[in-house]
Amino acid sequence: MWHRSFLKKILLLAVLLSVVLVPASLLLAERRIPSDTLDGDASAILEATRFTSNQYTQTDDETVVDSSLTIPGTFSLVGETDALQLFAESPNGAIRVVNKEDGYVYGSSFDAANVPIPYFNTTWEGIVNSAAVIEYYSYNDTNGAYIVNEESFYTSPLTTMDYRTIDDGYELAVFYGESSIGLTIRVYVEGIYLHVEVPAESITEGDAFKLRSVKCFPFLGSVFGDSIPGYVFVPDGSGALIRYKPIDAVTEIYEFNYYGSDTGILRTGVDEAMLNFPVYGMIHGVRQHGFVQIIENGDAFATLVVSPAKNNLKYYYSYNKFVYRNTYRSPSSKADAASGAGQQVIEAGRNSCDVAVVYAFLAGDDADYVGMANGYQDYLVGQNADFGRAPAVGVVPALIELIGAEPSPGFLFDEMRVMTSYAGAGRILSELATTIPALTVVYKGWSDGGYSAGGVDYDRREAALGTQAELLELIETYNQGPNALLLFTDFLRVSDAGSYSVYRDVSQRIDTSLHTAFGIERTWYYLSPTRSVMYLDRAVDTLLGWGATELALGSIGYLLYSDYRDTADAVDRAEAIALYRTALADGSMDFSVYRANAYLLAYANRYLSVPTTSSGYAIYTDTVPFAAILLAGVMEAYGPYANFFANRTEETLRSIDYGLLPSFILTEASAYLLNDTELASLYSSSYDTWREAVGDIYGSVASALSTFYGSRVVSRRVPAPGIVMTSYDNGVTVYVNYTGSDYLAGLLTIPAQSFEAVIPDA
């Protein structure tokens, strides 16, 4: 790895200034990342397709877009703030919203309710012109299955709508004539936000049909084919865009469950997209107009639906659907329960879903995915002033995860594999501290039973790793100054080799089966949320006495499921969230959280394992660093393990591009010892093997991040495929060149596979 000293950078700048005219107010920080990619023709061919794939961010079409909607005479002004005007149509509640900053008009419908809509039949016209559309279940006596039916305000002549104005908005009580289901939708503007609510207490049902879901304003922001440039934003992994394409370019409708599916009810057979943040957005003209919708309440039961423009429905549209009931298989035997077989039934009660969403409207340079991330960050800070922990500017830490012990399954007894003893951990950290100024250390497998067989009790160390005094000394040594040592804990998952009680601890699905998942070598049990927080509280009391001040929490960050262990007092996902929040808000201990869902962000000291990719679905056109931008400036955010980068050059550049802190997972012993264990996927972790590379990768990332770390992203642009330019609120602009060719940005050359940081002269 080629390291340049500060002096060499200044000398290089002096030479550059003598040859070309570069503004005297700028300094440059540049680092060439060692290449491990193809050369010559093969590389050129690969680049022609790779950087225009949906694994990268694409260039933007910034064609000017003007508002296409008018405000029909049937709409009245019902609310106004300094930022927004809200118009509504009575009695159906269709809306127009005017963003005063740019005058752009957004609408939930296309025209007045009585005007025919081109390309829409009467059923779809009814959906477009209804403020709220429901799904309900009916039973088919012929095949014994439940059918999902959709009903708008216009499906039945028996539907009644009671519309009345409220402060800066309206309230509409509707009784759906076909299903005999009733609800109230409340819409109003406040400050910079449009609020839409469906109070749970307003919902009523008849005896014949039961409510499945509610969606509000599904066509708000819809776009005809590719008539304008822009995109739908989906918070899948790091973040993904769906740019508007010609009709029928993509035809499949996608549904994404926020926080994943509820595995306490639904058995999922394939990996699904992970949406950690309950937001989505639409852009009408890149960096011109758009909005981001944020779910305030009901996120535990929400599904994001994105429909591309198809021949039978020529619009891109997206919306959130809130699910009150699901179907499941009711078993008639233990065998049925184990396999998920049985008669199809619906949940008897409704989820505790109290719908509340806000729309933040974007204009000018803020109207892109960066503006969405910053708008969401502003919202979170506004809701909780304690959200996040501002990073120490200029001090770039690294995450070092150490594996202590891991059991290897044996015929009669497990064999404990010592991967990193307490003394060995001290030696590794002591050496790393000479080159990395701030170490965030997560010690896994330190407790009795090691990583996979530790159970839920964290009151004893693993004796094979060393003495209690050695562990306490390690905690004390690396839990001061810029360093932090976090003991890893997991209170939601326990393996079949761990300590737990099947009767008291293990969660039960709605179909009465135990809530399990299969690992590499073992079966993992998911614990009841109520028992999980009990064990967390118990561990906090014990580990505080050991000198620990912060824990690293495993599955609790991203696993969210209902629990039916006590059928008389079942815990749904919203109630589980409330339990976790209360436990983490105690204040006696800090917590860093892996892949934290939005509801735990206010309680996370550090965000571990920020994703850098999306699921890559065919409908996606771009991958963007929404998650990283959201956390920038408010929380330490660590990326994936650098010693598992498939392409070290590219992924190191991606860490710089996304502004993520480097992470490494290491062991004192060879990873070969993990081959027949639950950690067999850690194929390369030996510190002796990675010693030099850790320093090299950290040096590259830190040299870039030191120029802007702790700052907020203000813009991110792609001037050409494989080239990214990101600007921060401290004035620094960072160019990243993923490609195999030098790139000329004005008078500045960014060498192939490298970065340049343009720094204002202080």
C-alpha positions in Angstrom: 0.0 0.0 0.0 1.3 3.4 -1.0 1.2 5.8 1.9 1.9 9.5 1.4 3.1 11.6 4.2 1.6 15.1 4.8 4.8 16.7 3.5 4.6 14.7 0.3 1.0 15.8 -0.3 2.0 19.5 0.2 5.0 19.1 -2.2 2.7 17.4 -4.8 0.2 20.3 -4.4 3.0 22.8 -5.0 4.0 21.1 -8.2 0.4 20.9 -9.3 -0.1 24.6 -8.7 2.9 25.4 -10.7 1.5 23.6 -13.8 -2.3 24.3 -13.7 -4.5 26.9 -12.1 -6.1 25.4 -9.0 -8.0 27.8 -6.6 -5.6 28.8 -3.9 -8.3 28.3 -1.2 -8.2 24.5 -1.7 -6.0 21.7 -0.3 -6.0 18.2 -1.7 -5.8 14.9 0.2 -5.3 11.9 -2.1 -4.7 8.2 -1.6 -4.3 5.6 -4.3 -5.9 2.3 -3.2 -3.9 -0.8 -4.3 -5.5 -2.4 -7.3 -6.7 -6.0 -7.3 -8.8 -5.7 -10.4 -8.4 -6.7 -14.1 -6.3 -4.7 -16.5 -6.6 -3.9 -20.2 -9.5 -4.9 -22.5 -11.1 -7.2 -20.0 -11.3 -4.4 -17.4 -12.8 -2.0 -20.0 -15.5 -4.5 -21.0 -16.3 -5.2 -17.3 -16.5 -1.5 -16.5 -18.9 -0.8 -19.4 -21.6 -2.8 -17.6 -20.6 -2.9 -14.0 -20.8 0.8 -13.1 -24.1 1.1 -14.9 -25.6 -1.8 -13.0 -28.0 -1.4 -10.0 -25.1 -2.1 -7.6 -23.9 1.5 -8.1 -25.4 4.9 -8.2 -26.2 6.2 -11.7 -25.9 9.6 -13.3 -29.0 11.9 -13.0 -31.1 13.3 -15.8 -31.8 16.9 -14.5 -34.3 17.9 -17.1 -36.6 20.6 -15.7 -39.9 19.3 -14.5 -43.0 21.6 -14.0 -46.1 20.7 -12.0 -48.7 18.8 -14.0 -51.5 19.0 -11.5 -54.0 21.7 -11.0 -56.4 22.4 -8.1 -59.9 21.7 -9.3 -62.8 23.9 -8.2 -64.1 21.0 -6.1 -61.2 21.3 -3.8 -61.1 23.8 -0.9 -58.2 25.2 1.2 -58.5 23.5 4.5 -55.0 24.0 6.0 -52.0 26.3 5.7 -48.6 26.8 7.3 -45.6 28.8 6.4 -44.4 25.9 4.3 -47.5 24.2 2.9 -51.0 24.6 1.7 -53.5 21.8 2.0 -56.6 21.6 -0.3 -59.2 18.8 0.0 -62.2 17.5 -1.9 -65.4 16.8 0.0 -66.7 14.3 0.8 -64.1 11.8 -0.5 -61.0 13.5 1.0 -58.8 13.6 -2.1 -56.0 16.2 -1.5 -53.7 18.7 -3.2 -50.6 19.9 -1.3 -48.7 22.9 -2.5 -45.1 23.3 -1.3 -44.7 27.0 -1.0 -40.9 26.9 -1.5 -41.2 26.0 -5.1 -45.0 26.2 -5.8 -45.1 22.5 -6.9 -48.5 20.8 -6.6 -48.8 17.2 -5.3 -52.0 15.3 -5.5 -53.6 12.1 -4.4 -55.9 12.1 -7.5 -55.7 13.4 -11.1 -58.8 15.6 -11.3 -62.1 16.1 -9.7 -63.8 12.9 -8.5 -66.5 13.0 -11.3 -64.0 13.4 -14.2 -63.1 10.2 -16.1 -59.4 9.2 -15.8 -57.7 8.1 -19.1 -56.5 4.4 -19.0 -58.5 3.7 -15.7 -61.7 1.7 -15.4 -64.3 2.7 -12.8 -62.9 0.4 -10.1 -59.5 2.1 -10.3 -61.0 5.5 -10.6 -62.7 4.8 -7.3 -59.4 3.8 -5.7 -57.7 6.9 -7.0 -60.4 9.2 -5.7 -60.6 7.6 -2.2 -58.6 8.9 0.7 -58.4 5.4 2.2 -58.8 2.0 0.6 -59.2 -1.2 2.6 -58.7 -4.9 2.2 -61.0 -7.4 4.0 -61.3 -11.1 4.2 -64.2 -13.2 3.0 -64.5 -17.0 3.3 -64.9 -19.3 0.3 -67.0 -22.2 1.3 -66.1 -24.2 -1.8 -62.4 -24.5 -1.1 -62.2 -23.5 2.5 -59.9 -20.5 1.8 -60.0 -16.9 2.8 -60.2 -14.4 -0.1 -58.7 -10.9 0.1 -61.1 -8.2 -1.3 -60.4 -4.6 -1.9 -62.9 -1.8 -1.3 -62.8 1.9 -2.0 -65.3 4.6 -1.1 -67.0 4.0 -4.5 -67.3 0.2 -4.4 -70.7 0.1 -2.9 -73.6 2.6 -3.0 -74.2 1.9 0.7 -70.9 3.5 1.6 -71.3 6.7 3.7 -68.8 9.5 4.2 -69.0 12.0 7.0 -66.5 14.8 6.2 -65.7 17.8 8.5 -62.9 20.3 8.7 -60.6 20.5 11.7 -57.7 22.9 12.5 -55.6 23.0 9.3 -57.1 19.9 7.8 -60.1 17.6 7.8 -61.4 14.4 9.4 -63.4 11.9 7.5 -65.4 9.1 9.0 -66.3 6.4 6.4 -68.5 3.4 6.6 -67.7 0.9 3.8 -71.0 -0.4 2.5 -69.8 -3.7 1.1 -67.8 -4.9 4.1 -69.5 -3.0 6.9 -66.1 -1.8 8.2 -65.8 1.7 9.5 -62.8 4.0 10.2 -61.7 7.6 10.4 -58.9 9.2 8.5 -57.5 12.5 9.8 -55.4 14.7 7.5 -53.8 18.1 8.4 -50.7 20.2 8.0 -48.4 21.3 10.8 -45.1 23.1 10.3 -43.3 21.5 7.4 -45.2 18.2 7.6 -48.4 16.8 6.1 -50.0 14.4 8.7 -52.2 11.4 7.8 -53.7 9.3 10.6 -56.1 6.4 11.0 -56.7 6.0 14.8 -57.0 2.4 15.8 -59.9 3.3 18.1 -61.9 4.5 15.1 -62.0 1.1 13.4 -65.2 -0.9 13.6 -66.1 -4.3 12.0 -69.2 -6.2 11.4 -69.7 -9.9 12.0 -69.3 -11.1 8.4 -66.0 -9.6 7.2 -62.8 -8.8 9.0 -60.3 -6.0 8.1 -57.0 -7.0 6.6 -55.3 -3.7 5.7 -55.6 0.0 5.1 -53.8 2.2 2.6 -54.1 6.0 2.3 -53.6 8.1 -0.8 -51.9 5.3 -2.9 -51.5 7.5 -6.0 -50.0 10.5 -4.2 -46.9 11.4 -6.3 -47.7 8.9 -9.1 -45.9 9.3 -12.4 -47.0 8.3 -15.9 -44.4 5.9 -17.3 -41.1 7.7 -17.8 -42.8 11.0 -18.6 -40.5 12.8 -16.2 -37.1 11.9 -14.8 -37.0 10.9 -11.1 -37.4 7.8 -8.9 -38.9 6.0 -6.1 -36.6 5.5 -3.1 -36.7 2.2 -1.1 -34.8 1.8 2.2 -33.6 -1.7 1.3 -30.2 -2.3 2.9 -28.1 0.7 2.2 -30.8 2.2 0.0 -32.1 1.6 -3.5 -33.7 3.7 -6.3 -36.3 2.8 -8.8 -36.0 5.2 -11.7 -39.0 5.8 -13.9 -38.7 3.6 -17.0 -41.0 3.2 -20.1 -44.2 1.4 -19.7 -43.8 -2.4 -19.3 -40.0 -2.2 -18.9 -40.7 -3.8 -15.5 -44.0 -5.3 -14.7 -43.7 -7.1 -11.3 -45.3 -5.4 -8.3 -43.0 -5.4 -5.2 -44.0 -5.6 -1.6 -41.5 -5.0 1.2 -42.2 -5.6 4.9 -40.5 -3.1 7.1 -38.3 -4.9 9.6 -38.8 -8.1 7.7 -41.7 -10.5 7.9 -43.3 -11.3 11.3 -41.9 -14.8 11.6 -44.1 -15.3 14.6 -47.0 -15.6 12.1 -45.5 -16.0 8.6 -43.0 -18.7 7.7 -40.7 -17.2 5.1 -38.8 -19.6 2.9 -36.4 -17.2 1.2 -34.3 -14.3 2.2 -36.1 -11.1 1.9 -35.2 -7.4 1.6 -34.3 -5.8 5.0 -35.9 -2.4 5.5 -34.5 -1.0 8.8 -36.1 2.4 8.4 -39.9 3.1 7.8 -39.5 5.6 5.1 -39.9 5.9 1.3 -40.0 8.8 -1.1 -40.6 9.9 -4.7 -38.7 12.4 -6.8 -40.3 14.5 -9.6 -37.3 16.0 -11.3 -34.0 15.2 -9.7 -33.0 18.0 -7.3 -36.2 19.8 -8.1 -39.3 18.4 -6.4 -40.2 15.4 -4.2 -41.2 14.1 -0.8 -40.2 11.6 1.8 -42.9 9.8 3.8 -42.0 8.8 7.4 -44.1 6.4 9.4 -44.6 7.7 12.9 -46.8 4.9 14.2 -47.9 1.6 12.7 -44.4 0.8 11.3 -44.4 -2.7 12.9 -47.3 -3.7 10.6 -46.5 -1.7 7.5 -45.7 -3.0 4.0 -44.2 -0.8 1.3 -45.8 -1.4 -2.1 -44.1 -0.2 -5.3 -45.9 -0.7 -8.7 -44.1 0.1 -11.9 -45.8 1.4 -15.0 -47.5 -1.4 -16.9 -49.6 -1.6 -19.9 -52.8 -2.1 -17.9 -51.9 0.6 -15.3 -49.5 3.1 -16.9 -48.3 4.8 -13.7 -45.4 4.4 -11.2 -47.0 4.6 -7.8 -46.0 3.6 -4.3 -47.7 3.6 -0.9 -47.6 2.0 2.6 -50.2 -0.6 3.4 -50.9 -1.2 7.1 -51.8 -4.8 7.9 -54.2 -5.6 10.8 -54.6 -9.3 10.3 -52.8 -12.2 8.5 -53.8 -15.7 7.6 -52.0 -18.7 9.0 -52.3 -22.5 9.2 -54.0 -23.8 12.3 -52.5 -27.2 13.0 -54.5 -30.2 14.1 -51.4 -32.1 15.4 -47.8 -31.5 16.5 -46.7 -32.7 13.1 -48.8 -30.1 11.5 -47.4 -27.4 13.8 -43.8 -28.4 13.1 -44.3 -28.3 9.3 -46.6 -25.3 9.1 -49.5 -27.4 7.9 -53.2 -27.2 8.9 -56.4 -25.4 8.0 -56.2 -21.8 6.9 -57.6 -19.3 9.4 -57.2 -15.6 10.1 -56.0 -13.9 13.2 -58.9 -13.4 15.7 -57.9 -10.0 16.9 -56.5 -7.0 15.1 -52.9 -5.8 15.5 -52.3 -2.8 17.7 -51.8 -0.7 14.6 -52.4 3.1 15.2 -51.5 4.6 11.8 -49.7 7.9 11.7 -47.5 9.1 8.9 -45.9 12.4 7.9 -44.8 13.7 4.5 -41.9 16.1 4.3 -41.8 17.9 0.9 -38.5 18.6 -0.7 -37.4 21.3 -3.1 -34.3 22.4 -5.1 -31.1 20.7 -4.2 -32.7 18.9 -1.3 -35.0 16.9 -3.6 -33.0 13.7 -3.9 -32.2 10.7 -1.7 -29.6 12.8 0.2 -32.4 15.3 1.0 -34.6 12.4 2.1 -31.9 11.1 4.5 -31.3 14.5 5.9 -35.0 15.2 6.2 -35.5 11.9 8.1 -32.5 12.8 10.3 -34.0 16.2 11.1 -37.3 14.5 12.0 -35.6 12.0 14.3 -33.6 14.8 16.1 -36.8 16.8 16.4 -38.6 13.9 18.0 -35.7 13.0 20.4 -33.0 15.6 21.1 -30.8 12.9 22.5 -30.9 10.9 19.2 -27.3 9.8 18.3 -24.0 10.6 19.8 -22.0 13.1 17.8 -18.7 11.6 16.6 -15.5 13.1 17.8 -14.3 15.3 14.9 -10.9 14.3 13.5 -10.6 11.1 15.5 -11.4 8.2 13.3 -12.0 5.0 15.2 -12.0 1.4 14.0 -14.2 -1.5 15.1 -12.2 -4.6 16.2 -14.3 -7.6 16.8 -12.6 -10.5 18.6 -13.9 -14.1 18.9 -13.1 -15.6 22.2 -14.3 -19.2 22.4 -16.5 -21.3 20.1 -17.6 -24.9 20.8 -17.3 -27.6 18.2 -20.1 -30.2 18.2 -18.8 -33.6 19.2 -20.3 -37.1 19.4 -20.9 -37.0 23.1 -19.4 -33.7 24.3 -18.6 -30.4 22.6 -15.0 -29.3 22.3 -14.3 -25.7 23.3 -12.1 -24.0 20.7 -10.1 -21.1 22.1 -9.9 -18.5 19.4 -8.7 -15.5 21.3 -7.9 -15.7 25.0 -8.2 -12.8 27.3 -4.4 -12.4 27.3 -4.3 -12.8 23.6 -6.9 -10.1 23.2 -4.8 -7.8 25.2 -1.7 -8.5 23.0 -3.7 -7.9 19.8 -5.2 -4.7 21.0 -2.0 -3.4 22.5 -0.3 -3.7 19.1 -3.3 -2.2 17.1 -3.4 0.8 19.5 0.0 1.9 18.2 -1.5 2.6 14.7 -5.2 3.1 15.4 -5.8 6.0 17.7 -9.3 5.0 18.8 -10.4 1.3 19.2 -14.0 0.2 19.5 -13.7 -3.4 20.6 -16.5 -6.0 20.6 -15.5 -9.2 22.4 -17.7 -12.1 21.3 -17.8 -15.6 22.8 -16.3 -14.3 26.1 -18.9 -15.9 28.4 -19.4 -19.4 29.6 -20.1 -21.7 26.7 -18.5 -19.4 24.1 -20.3 -17.7 21.2 -22.8 -20.4 20.2 -23.4 -22.2 23.4 -23.5 -19.3 25.8 -27.2 -19.2 26.4 -28.9 -16.2 27.9 -27.0 -15.8 31.2 -24.0 -13.6 31.1 -22.9 -13.9 34.7 -19.9 -16.2 34.1 -16.8 -16.0 31.9 -15.6 -18.9 29.7 -12.9 -20.5 31.9 -10.9 -21.7 28.9 -10.1 -18.2 27.9 -8.3 -17.2 31.2 -9.0 -15.9 34.6 -11.7 -13.5 35.8 -8.9 -11.0 36.7 -7.6 -11.1 33.2 -11.1 -10.3 31.8 -11.6 -7.5 34.2 -8.2 -6.0 33.4 -9.0 -6.2 29.7 -12.3 -4.3 30.3 -10.6 -1.7 32.4 -7.6 -1.1 30.0 -9.7 -0.7 26.9 -12.7 1.1 28.4 -11.1 4.5 28.8 -9.9 7.5 26.8 -10.8 7.2 23.1 -11.2 3.4 23.3 -14.2 1.4 24.3 -14.5 -2.3 25.0 -18.0 -3.8 24.5 -19.0 -7.2 25.6 -21.2 -8.9 23.0 -24.6 -10.2 24.2 -27.6 -11.6 22.4 -30.9 -11.9 24.3 -33.2 -12.9 21.5 -31.4 -16.0 20.0 -30.0 -19.0 21.8 -28.7 -22.2 20.2 -29.8 -25.7 21.2 -26.5 -26.0 23.1 -27.0 -22.9 25.2 -28.7 -22.4 28.6 -32.4 -21.7 28.4 -35.8 -23.1 29.3 -38.0 -24.3 26.5 -41.1 -23.9 28.7 -40.4 -20.4 30.0 -38.0 -18.7 27.5 -38.7 -19.9 24.0 -41.1 -17.9 21.9 -44.0 -19.7 20.2 -45.5 -19.0 16.8 -49.2 -18.4 16.4 -49.5 -21.9 15.0 -48.2 -23.2 18.4 -44.8 -24.3 17.0 -41.6 -23.3 18.7 -40.0 -20.3 17.1 -36.8 -21.7 15.6 -34.3 -21.1 12.8 -31.5 -23.3 11.4 -27.9 -22.3 11.6 -24.8 -24.0 10.1 -24.4 -26.7 12.8 -27.1 -25.9 15.3 -30.8 -25.0 15.7 -31.4 -21.6 17.1 -34.4 -20.7 19.3 -36.0 -17.3 19.4 -36.9 -16.1 22.9 -40.0 -14.4 24.1 -39.6 -10.6 24.1 -40.7 -10.4 27.8 -38.1 -13.0 28.8 -35.4 -11.4 26.6 -35.7 -8.0 28.4 -35.6 -9.8 31.7 -32.3 -11.4 30.9 -31.0 -8.1 29.5 -31.8 -6.3 32.8 -30.1 -9.1 34.8 -27.0 -9.0 32.6 -26.7 -5.2 33.0 -26.7 -5.5 36.8 -24.0 -8.1 36.7 -21.7 -6.6 34.1 -21.9 -3.1 35.6 -20.2 -4.7 38.6 -17.4 -5.9 36.3 -16.7 -2.4 35.1 -18.5 -2.7 31.8 -20.2 0.5 30.6 -21.5 -0.5 27.2 -22.8 -3.7 25.6 -23.0 -4.7 22.0 -26.4 -6.1 21.3 -26.9 -8.7 18.6 -30.2 -9.8 17.2 -32.4 -7.3 19.2 -31.5 -4.6 16.7 -33.1 -6.3 13.6 -35.2 -9.3 14.7 -38.8 -8.3 15.4 -41.6 -10.9 15.8 -44.8 -11.6 17.6 -44.9 -14.1 20.5 -47.8 -16.4 21.3 -46.1 -18.4 24.1 -48.9 -17.1 26.4 -51.9 -17.1 24.1 -53.9 -15.2 26.7 -51.4 -12.4 26.7 -49.7 -12.5 23.3 -47.2 -9.9 22.3 -47.4 -8.4 18.9 -44.6 -6.5 17.1 -45.6 -3.1 18.4 -45.7 -4.4 21.9 -42.3 -6.0 21.5 -40.9 -2.7 20.3 -42.2 -1.0 23.4 -40.6 -3.7 25.6 -37.2 -3.2 23.9 -37.3 0.6 24.1 -38.1 0.5 27.8 -35.3 -1.9 28.5 -32.7 0.2 26.5 -33.9 3.5 27.9 -33.0 2.5 31.5 -29.8 4.6 31.2 -27.5 2.6 33.5 -25.7 1.1 30.5 -24.9 2.2 27.0 -25.7 0.0 24.0 -24.2 -0.4 20.5 -26.6 -2.2 18.2 -26.1 -4.3 15.1 -28.3 -3.3 12.1 -30.6 -1.4 14.4 -34.2 -0.9 13.2 -35.4 2.7 13.4 -37.2 2.3 16.7 -33.9 1.6 18.5 -31.9 4.4 17.0 -32.5 6.8 19.9 -31.0 4.2 22.2 -28.0 3.2 20.2 -24.6 4.6 21.1 -23.0 3.2 17.9 -24.5 1.7 14.8 -22.7 -1.6 13.9 -22.8 -3.3 10.5 -24.3 -0.6 8.3 -25.2 -2.3 5.0 -23.4 -1.1 1.8 -25.6 -3.0 -0.7 -29.3 -3.5 -1.4 -31.0 -6.7 -2.4 -30.4 -5.9 -6.1 -33.9 -6.7 -7.3 -34.6 -6.3 -11.0 -36.8 -3.3 -10.4 -33.9 -1.4 -8.8 -31.8 0.9 -10.9 -29.3 2.2 -8.3 -27.8 1.5 -4.9 -27.3 4.5 -2.7 -25.9 5.1 0.8 -29.1 6.3 2.4 -28.4 4.6 5.7 -24.9 6.0 5.9 -26.1 9.5 5.1 -28.8 9.3 7.7 -26.3 8.5 10.4 -23.6 10.9 9.3 -22.7 13.5 11.9 -24.9 12.0 14.6 -23.6 8.5 15.3 -20.6 6.4 14.9 -21.4 4.1 12.0 -19.3 1.1 11.1 -19.4 -0.8 7.8 -19.0 -4.5 7.0 -15.9 -6.5 8.0 -13.0 -5.3 5.8 -11.3 -8.7 6.0 -14.2 -10.2 4.1 -14.2 -7.8 1.2 -14.6 -9.7 -2.0 -12.8 -6.9 -3.8 -10.6 -5.1 -1.3 -9.9 -2.1 -3.6 -13.5 -1.4 -4.5 -14.9 -2.0 -1.0 -12.3 0.2 0.6 -13.3 2.9 -1.8 -17.0 2.3 -1.0 -16.2 2.8 2.7 -14.7 6.1 1.8 -17.6 7.0 -0.5 -20.2 6.1 2.1 -18.2 7.6 5.0 -18.3 4.4 7.0 -15.8 3.5 9.7 -13.7 0.4 9.1 -14.5 -2.9 10.8 -12.5 -6.1 11.3 -13.2 -9.4 12.9 -10.1 -11.1 14.2 -8.9 -14.1 16.1 -5.7 -15.1 17.8 -5.9 -18.6 16.5 -6.3 -19.7 12.9 -9.8 -19.6 11.4 -9.3 -23.2 10.4 -10.4 -24.2 13.9 -13.9 -22.8 13.1 -14.4 -25.1 10.2 -16.9 -27.4 11.9 -18.5 -24.8 14.1 -21.4 -22.4 13.9 -18.8 -19.7 12.8 -17.5 -21.7 9.9 -18.3 -18.8 7.5 -15.4 -16.8 9.2 -12.9 -18.3 6.8 -10.1 -15.8 7.4 -9.6 -14.1 10.7 -6.2 -14.8 12.1 -4.5 -11.6 13.3 -1.1 -12.9 12.2 -2.5 -13.1 8.7 -4.3 -9.7 8.7 -1.9 -7.6 10.9 -0.5 -5.7 8.0 -3.7 -5.4 6.0 -5.6 -4.0 8.9 -3.1 -1.2 9.1 -3.2 -0.6 5.4 -7.0 -0.6 5.1 -7.5 1.6 8.2 -4.8 4.0 6.9 -6.6 4.4 3.6 -10.1 4.9 5.0 -8.9 7.1 7.9 -6.9 9.4 5.6 -10.1 10.2 3.8 -12.6 10.2 6.7 -10.3 12.4 8.8 -11.2 15.3 6.5 -14.9 15.1 7.0 -15.7 12.7 9.8 -18.4 14.1 12.1 -19.9 16.2 9.3 -23.2 15.9 7.5 -23.6 15.1 3.9 -25.0 18.0 1.9 -24.9 16.5 -1.6 -23.8 13.4 -3.5 -23.6 13.3 -7.3 -22.4 11.0 -10.0 -20.8 13.0 -12.8 -19.9 9.8 -14.8 -20.4 6.1 -14.2 -18.1 4.9 -11.4 -17.3 8.5 -10.3 -18.8 9.9 -7.1 -18.6 13.4 -5.7 -19.8 14.0 -2.1 -19.8 17.3 -0.3 -20.0 17.8 3.5 -21.2 20.7 5.6 -17.6 21.4 6.7 -16.8 22.4 3.2 -14.9 19.3 2.2 -15.7 17.6 -1.2 -14.5 14.0 -1.7 -14.2 12.4 -5.2 -14.1 8.7 -5.5 -13.0 7.0 -8.7 -14.0 3.3 -8.8 -12.9 2.9 -12.4 -9.7 1.8 -14.0 -9.1 5.1 -15.7 -8.1 8.5 -14.5 -10.9 11.0 -14.3 -10.6 14.7 -15.0 -12.9 16.9 -12.8 -12.3 20.4 -14.1 -8.6 21.0 -13.4 -8.4 18.2 -10.9 -7.4 14.7 -11.9 -8.7 11.8 -9.8 -6.4 8.8 -10.5 -7.9 5.4 -11.3 -9.2 3.5 -8.2 -8.4 6.3 -5.8 -10.0 9.2 -4.0 -9.3 12.9 -3.7 -10.5 15.1 -0.8 -10.7 18.8 -1.6 -10.3 20.7 1.6 -11.0 24.4 2.2 -7.9 26.3 3.3 -8.4 27.2 7.0 
